[in-house]
Amino acid sequence: MSMKLGEPPVKTLRRTKPFIPDFVYFEPAALDYPRGQKIMDWVVSKNLPYKMTSSHNRITGLPGDNELQQYKNAKRTLVVGVRKTLKFEQSKPSAEYAIPISTGCMGHCHYCYLQTTLGAKPYIRVYVNTEDILGAAKQYIEERKPELTRFEAACTSDPVGIEHITGSLTDLINFMAKEEYGRLRFVTKFHHVDPFLKLNHNGHTRIRFSINSDYVIRQFEPATSRFEERIEAAGKVAKAGYPLGFIIAPIIWYDGWEEGYADLLQRLSIAMPKEPVKDLTFELIQHRFTKTAKATIEKRYPKTKLEMDIEKRKKKWGMYGQNKYVYPDEQQNALREFITERIFEHFPYARIDYFT
């Protein structure tokens, strides 16, 4: 196509490539499972360096001259193991239980709670005994029926970012499609959803995308898919008939936040299918942090612009025994009211599940 004189050049956006680890560890027992052997075949085909380890919970000797370099290298390290603990943690308010298929994330979101919950284990772990995990999920479903039991697959990771390596989400979607009283949910900042588009999901899996203002994505979400890629993927998911949702998190108070979040929701409405999306949901989560998280984030991202001034925050008791710091009530109310109004302006048919 020729370009007319005076027209600006068409900007071609660089696609975010699928994650490829720099190094891989295997528990020996992982190779006793078909998924473990499949991942090993993939690692060999990519000519990636790997070694065996006695436990996926304890990886030592990561390269790097200091803690910061070791942290960055850990985020590029994949560990393949067997999930021994099959007791699922609660996952309120989004679901009844977290279903454990992976732990850790390749993204570098400055604010992420995984900074502290994973502590010294920021590497990415995947679990290959999927049948055991699904068997445990089946038991939870049976115990609660005829109530629905919802499982969150992204509490401790972003499994979409490693689906091309594991295939685990595909198995979960296929399993839950056949469960009358079971439902699956996961949220992602990655756009690599093509493996899910032709599955017979039976409407039992809700795929949600984490979105935010342009400022927040640019400043605090390195190594994730761009906003445009996420929204393009959301359109594909909606067209494939999946229940769709968006999580705006963390909602951050910064100079110009009203314009930023108004622009976000306007761009989202333009990019989405013109017909109303059935059962569209939004979840709203304000920025919060603990003292431990603040110290860890400032060490790992020393140049971050993330505001974590305890004096400007309200103390709130956390369920894991640590106080967290959220915005004062006046700011919380302003954020909630403004963003809620913009959501219903552009998506009057949507449901807001919660603001927290």
Secondary structure, 3 states (H helix, E strand, C coil): CCCCCCCCCCCCCCCCCCCCCCEEEECHHHHHCHHHHHHHHHHHHCCCCEEECCCCCCCCCCCCCCHHHHHHHHCCEEEEECCCCCCCCEECCCEEEECCCEEECCCCCCCCCHHHHCCCCCCEEEECCHHHHHHHHHHHHHHHCCCCEEEECCCCECHHHHHHHHCHHHHHHHHHHCCCCEEEEEEECCCCCHHHCCCCCCCCEEEEEEECCHHHHHHHCCCCCCHHHHHHHHHHHHHCCCCEEEEEEEECCCCCHHHHHHHHHHHHHHHCCCCCCCCCEEEEEECCECHHHHHHHHHHCCCCCCCCCHHHCEEEECCCCCEEEECCHHHHHHHHHHHHHHHHHHCCCCEEEEEC
